[in-house]
Amino acid sequence: MSLLEAPGTQPAVEAADLATEALDLGYDGTRVVHALDLRLPPGRVTAIVGPNGCGKSTLLGALARVHGPQGGAVLLDGRDLATLRPRDAARRIGLLPQQADAPDGLTIRDLVRYGRHPHQGLLRQWSPEDAAAVHRALTAADLLELADRPLDTLSGGQRQRAWIAMVVAQETAVVLLDEPTSALDLGHQLEVLDLVHDLAAQGRTVVLVLHDLSTACRHADHLVAMCEGRVVAEGPPADVVTPGLVRELYGVESVVLRDPTSGTPVVCPVRRVGTR
Amino acid sequence: MTAAAARPAPPRPAAPPAPPGTWRLAHRDRSLLVDRRAATAAAVLAVLVAATVAVGLALGTASVPLNRTLPAAFGVGEARDVLLVQQLRLPRIAAGLAVGAALGVSGVLLQTLARNRLATPDTVGLNDGATAFATASVVAVSTSITPSAFALVGSATAAALALGLAGGAGRRGYRFLVVGLGVGAALGAVTQLMLARAPIDEANQAFPWSVGSLNSRSATSVTVLAVGLAVALPVAVVLGRRLRLLRLADAVVTGLGSRVARVRLAVIGTAVVTAGLAVATAGPLGLVALLAPEIARKAAGPRVVPVVGAALAGALVVLLADLLGRTVAAPLELPAGLVTAVVGGPYLLWLLLTTRTRRMP
């Protein structure tokens, strides 16, 4: 049976251990992240939360080699990420940054095919594995029927799913998504987050940067709360999220309730207290 | 019989379906994808170029019937035909082909890199640098080094100045483009200064480099250009595949394992070489590098960066401009650069006035 006859076949994903060691990040003299030691649980969904400008996106970018560390290192299975060839690293770690845009006229399938780039070469432009991976990614994102539609004719949720499908087609052990649900309505948010759950269920390590604390609690196994470039709390959402943390992160007094369906924390802001 | 020989070879997976709109050429583990629309577009452009070459060889102050042109190009037929076609017109048309192709390639590479249709070797200063140095080699410095070498050094100098002042190619090459604009203006002024101060004979000799014409090419510069193109075109085709990816955001491209900075420098390097050699041969033929990629993109569709298409379209534009220049006002000859400027100017204006804030190209 060929891979193509079984679109649901799970890709073989080896679990990857991604960690940072005394990681310093910054731009032109400004230090954004300070001496960060972090380990991302393999095969789980980790959400990074924190106020604007706390270094969440910078950290995510560093995990995907978009910017190099000013000190310390990102370790993939114990090896310094900077010593890997870019192509090899891209076969293990996939990134969807914020504000991704594509040239006009590309179809969903064209975009998803880009995800195969690290697996391709000058004389290996379309292998059976590529075809199978693109098919699986389109299936996972529920975009098979729309695959040949141009991106600019899609709704925001569909377009976001197409971008995630591109990263899925990369078939990496680590998937990094920067605010994948911002600018989406509730239904489309859930579509995307369900897809995120499926990725983790396949054994991938998923790291999300999320804006909304309650969404993060509901959908992540592991929460990393950052403030001013440091990790202030880390662990399962139910253990970590308290009114004290919300005050520390956002300067907001709040009541933390339990979600009646999932039992995860829900944050109800009361008022600003101006500690920040 | 060894165990290895006894074991049947693992079945090779069946050939995967090629993505829509492509042909897959495969041999064992190797595979190439050819975009159907881009390949068809290139074929059509090639036919148009061939037709223009044929007409260009036949027409002129003294025309040769088309059926006698082709034999004459190979030295067969009446002595008069052979002289006109093979000795006088063929070298000029060969030069036009090469110059147009080089400018087209340079243009499509820079436009895609900058995601901006206005980014061409004319606008980022490469042509101005080449022109200034080529002019200097004629009017100011007395040397036996050919204008080709000087023009190449000139366009490289312009690029190096722009890169140095901009602090690298930068994000999406924007800074490079803006600084290049300034460097180009400065070098253009240097050219004017040299022409103004030079003795009239030398200024006349250097004049072609300020308009762009196929009339005054030197045989050496055409040869150098041909050799340069033979190297640069395959490089550009490979870079074109990389550039498809670079049309996405830098962070996406890095995440997909491409070395953005390295590709960007290679692209600028190739654009410098092609533009420099073209200018050395025919001077700064205005707007060819703007028009050619535009024609190629329209024809080849959004999936690809049409390097071959732009080369062919560039050749077509230059050959048509030269043909028009030779025939419209005959026996007076208009420089091809004047024709491209007359045709391209309004187009540039239209582009500036209608460009929406959309992702380009």
Boltz contact constraints between the chains, C-beta under 6 A:
constraints:
  - contact:
      token1: [A, 2]
      token2: [B, 14]
      max_distance: 6.0
  - contact:
      token1: [A, 64]
      token2: [B, 255]
      max_distance: 6.0
  - contact:
      token1: [A, 65]
      token2: [B, 254]
      max_distance: 6.0
  - contact:
      token1: [A, 66]
      token2: [B, 251]
      max_distance: 6.0
  - contact:
      token1: [A, 66]
      token2: [B, 254]
      max_distance: 6.0
  - contact:
      token1: [A, 86]
      token2: [B, 257]
      max_distance: 6.0
  - contact:
      token1: [A, 86]
      token2: [B, 259]
      max_distance: 6.0
  - contact:
      token1: [A, 87]
      token2: [B, 257]
      max_distance: 6.0
  - contact:
      token1: [A, 90]
      token2: [B, 256]
      max_distance: 6.0
  - contact:
      token1: [A, 90]
      token2: [B, 257]
      max_distance: 6.0
  - contact:
      token1: [A, 95]
      token2: [B, 255]
      max_distance: 6.0
  - contact:
      token1: [A, 97]
      token2: [B, 251]
      max_distance: 6.0
  - contact:
      token1: [A, 100]
      token2: [B, 249]
      max_distance: 6.0
  - contact:
      token1: [A, 100]
      token2: [B, 252]
      max_distance: 6.0
  - contact:
      token1: [A, 101]
      token2: [B, 359]
      max_distance: 6.0
  - contact:
      token1: [A, 103]
      token2: [B, 247]
      max_distance: 6.0
  - contact:
      token1: [A, 103]
      token2: [B, 302]
      max_distance: 6.0
  - contact:
      token1: [A, 103]
      token2: [B, 359]
      max_distance: 6.0
  - contact:
      token1: [A, 104]
      token2: [B, 359]
      max_distance: 6.0
  - contact:
      token1: [A, 105]
      token2: [B, 302]
      max_distance: 6.0
  - contact:
      token1: [A, 106]
      token2: [B, 302]
      max_distance: 6.0
  - contact:
      token1: [A, 110]
      token2: [B, 303]
      max_distance: 6.0
  - contact:
      token1: [A, 117]
      token2: [B, 256]
      max_distance: 6.0
  - contact:
      token1: [A, 118]
      token2: [B, 256]
      max_distance: 6.0
  - contact:
      token1: [A, 118]
      token2: [B, 257]
      max_distance: 6.0
  - contact:
      token1: [A, 123]
      token2: [B, 30]
      max_distance: 6.0
  - contact:
      token1: [A, 124]
      token2: [B, 31]
      max_distance: 6.0
  - contact:
      token1: [A, 125]
      token2: [B, 31]
      max_distance: 6.0
  - contact:
      token1: [A, 125]
      token2: [B, 32]
      max_distance: 6.0
  - contact:
      token1: [A, 125]
      token2: [B, 33]
      max_distance: 6.0
  - contact:
      token1: [A, 126]
      token2: [B, 24]
      max_distance: 6.0
  - contact:
      token1: [A, 126]
      token2: [B, 31]
      max_distance: 6.0
  - contact:
      token1: [A, 126]
      token2: [B, 33]
      max_distance: 6.0
  - contact:
      token1: [A, 128]
      token2: [B, 13]
      max_distance: 6.0
  - contact:
      token1: [A, 128]
      token2: [B, 16]
      max_distance: 6.0
  - contact:
      token1: [A, 131]
      token2: [B, 16]
      max_distance: 6.0
  - contact:
      token1: [A, 148]
      token2: [B, 20]
      max_distance: 6.0
